[in-house]
């Protein structure tokens, strides 16, 4: 079974930065398009950034210019560099494949809390 493990979340003040990491067991992530999702209580889980297996990235407008999705194929690890964080970015962040096809089982996510 595929298991996704997110890490790197924490508590940060507005304007601060965090770097999230995503690793997996049971599969090889570098073979897949991947993305980062976030979810707040009472809201849907939404894709905020994606990256193809060849490294082409896309972002929702609310994070464009502040977040950078990347991957290290040698380490088979997915990253999300988050700069200029805002309280609105507070959420649980998950990695998974983008929509349009099948996704892996969801991991536990990593909590990002941005204080005002």
C-alpha positions, 0 to 999 in steps of 0.5 A: 500500500502507498503511504504518503508522509507530510512534514515541516509544518509548524507555527509561524508569524505572518510574513514568515516561511516554512518548507514542507516535505512529502515522502512516500512508501510503496511507490516512487513519486518521481514517476507522477505528477504531484500536488499540495492540497490544504484544508481548513475546518468546515471547508473542502480540501483544495489543490494549491500547487502542482508539479509535473513529473518533468518539473512544470509547476502551477499555482492557484492565484492566492499563493502565486508568487509566495509558494514554490513547489519543487521536487528532488528526484534523487531523494524522491521528495516533494517540497512546498516552500512557503514564503510571506505567509498569511493567516489565511494560509493556516490549514492542514497541508497534504500531498497527493496526485492532482485531480483528473486521475487516481490519487493515492490514499491521503496521509495525515497532513501537516499543520501550518498555523500562521499567527497575525 
